[in-house]
Amino acid sequence: MLRLSSYNFSRLVRWRTASRAWRCSREERRLTIQQIKQKVKLPPGYRVGWSGEYESEKRAEARLALIVPLTILVIFIILFTMFRSYKWSLLILLNVGLAPIGGLLALLLTGTYLSVSSGVGMLALFGVSVQTGVIMVEYINQLRATGRTIIDAAVEGAVLRLRPIMMTMLVATLGLLPAALSHGIGSDSQRPFAIVIVGGLISDLILSIVLLPTFYVWIAKDGDELPKPEAVNGF
């Protein structure tokens, strides 16, 4: 649809397309825009601009590019103030970095494109990953403080923390599962968000129970500063 109007003391011709025409990957949209710029030759004084959903998406991507590093930095500062150790803080951040793997695999398996909505879902995964990492590392440190060896504390911590971590993730997973499976009106924005979180939580459970204790054993030393011994149990 073509519409003639004016903007900023200039004549403006607006060309509208249906939103379904842009329901493709970001790379496909970028290539399409690049081809249009190459093939469409405009007279001097004319230019082509893109607005609407594409412009909103570009603005959101720019904000995410700023928010994600700041979020990781704030998470690291909070972890360091809690553990007073670069080692444990970086270990939990490693768990945070691995969390989006499940979300990306879920997008790939469902044929869903990576979008701003899925990017926001990645940010939500960061919070859950930090929570599970803190639960695991803190509990293993408490077990070591009671006299257990590094390997025994890591194995026992992974076994005993499985239930609370699984309960936390099942609540969010089951709550977002209907949104992840929806195909109705309005699902284009909420579905990628839910798919990323559901897939990321499933993978984060495996990573937290298997990989996190393994990495802990690799980097832990007998001379590590541990918290004061407290009563620990399986609950």
N, C-alpha and C positions, 0 to 999 in steps of 0.2 A: 504494500500500500504506500503510495507516494503522497506527501503533504508538503505544501509550500508555505513557509512562514518566515519570520525574521528573528534573529538572536544577536545581541550585542552589535546592533546597527549593521548587520549583515544579512543577506538573503540566505535562507536555510531550507534545504529540501530534505525531508525526513522519509526514510524508507523503512517500513516496519515489516518484520517477519514473525511468523508464529514461533512460540517458544520451543515447540517440539523440533524445529529445524536446527536448534542448537543443542539438542539432547545427545551430545557426543562427548568424547574425551577432550581435555584441554589441548592436547597436542593436535588433534584434528581441527579444533577451532582456530588454533594459532596458524596452522598451515593454510586453512581456508582464507583467513584474513590476509595472510602474506600473498597468496595467489591473487586475491582481489586487488591488492595494492600494486602488484606487478602488472596485471593485465589491464586495469582501468586507468587510462591516461586522461588526466584532467587538464583543462586550460589553466594558464597562470592566474593565480588568485583564488583557485578552488582547492579544497582539501576534503578528505574523508575522515570522519570521526565515528567512534563506536560508543553506544550508550545502552541504556536498559539493563538487562540481566548481565550482559557481558561486562559493562562498566562496574556494576555493583560487585561482581565476582572479583574483578581485578583489585578493587579497593579492599575487599575482605582478605584477599591473599596477601596484600601488602601489610595489613594489620596483623595477620597471623605470623608473617615473617618477623615481626617485631615482638609479638606477644610470646611466642614459643621460647626464644632464647631467654627472655626476661623471666618466664615461668620456671625454666630449668635453673636459672641463677638463684631465684628466690627459694626454690626447693633445696638447693645445695646449702644455702645459708642457714635455713631452718634445721636441716639435718646436722650440720656442723655444730650449731649451738646445742643440739640435743646430745650428740655422741662425743663431741669434743675430739673428733678424729677424722682426718681426711680419708683414711682407709675405709671406714664403715660408710661414710657419706658417699664416696665414689662407688662403693659396692652397691648401695641402694640405687644410685643414679644409673648404674649399669642395668639393673632390673627394670628401671623406668625406660631406658633406651630400647630394651628388647620387647617391651610390651606391645608396641604397634605392629609387630610382625604378624600376630594373629589377626589384627584388624585388616591389614593389607591382604593377607591370604583370604580372608572372608570376602573382601571386595572382589578379589580375582575369581573366586569360586562362584560368586553370585552374578558376575558380569556387571558389577556396579562401578561407575567411574569415580575416581578420586575427585572430591569436590570440597567446597568450603564447609559444608555440613559434616562431611567425614573428618575434616581437619579439626573441627570442634570436638568431635568424638575422640580424637587422639588426645586432646587436652584432658578430657574427662578420664581417659585411661591413665594419665600420669598420676592423678590423685589416688586411684585405686592401687596402682603399682607401688607408690610410696608407702601407702598404708600396709600392704602385705610385706614389703621389704622391712619396714620398721618392726613389725610384729615378729618376723623371723629372726632378724639379726639381734634384736634386744633379748629375745628368749634364749637364743644360743649363747649369748654372752652371760646371761644369768646362770645357765647350766654350767658353763665353764667356771664361773665364780664359785660354784659349789664343789668344785674339785674334779669335774669330769674332763677327759681329754678332749682335744679339738675335734677329732673324728667322732667320738661318742656323742659329744654335745651337738654336732651338726646333724647326725643321723636321728638322734632322739628329738631334736627340735623340729626337724622336718616331719616326723611322724606325729608328734603331739600337736603341732600347729596346723596340721592338715584340716582338721574339722572346723576350727573358727574361720580359717581363710576360705574354705569351700562354702561355708554358710554365707559369708559376706558376698562372695561372687555369685552364688546361686540366686540370691535375692535380686541383684541388679540384672542378671541374665534373664531370669524368668519374667521380670517386669518389662524388659525391653524386647522380648521375643515377639510379641504381637506386632510391634512397630517394625521390626526387622522383616517380618513376613508379609506386611501389608502392601497392597498394590492399588489402593483406592485413590480418590482425589486428595491431593495434598501430601501424598506419601513420598513424592520426589525429594522433599527437603528432610523429612524425618527418617526415611528408610536408610540412607547412607550413614547417618549418625548412629542409629541403632545397630546396624550391621557391624560397624567398626567396634563398638563397645562389646557386643556379644562375642564376636570372634576374638577380640583382644583379651577379654576376661577369661575365656577358655584357655588360651595359650599362656596367659599370665599365671594361671593356677599351676600349670605344668612347670613353667620356668621358676616360679617361686619355690616349689617343693623339690625340684630336681637340680636345676642349675644354680640357684642362689646358694644352697648349702655346699655345693661342689666348689664354687668360686670362693666361698668362705674358707673352706679347708685349704685351698691353695695359698691364700694371702695371710691367713691367721698365723701368728707366732706365739710362742710360749710367753714372751715378755709383754704381750699386749696389756694395756690398761683396761681393767674390767670393772663393772659396777660392784657395789657391795652385795654380798650374797643375800638373797631373799628366798623365801619359801616358794618353790615352783612345783606345779603339778600339771596334769594333762588337761585342765579346763581353762 
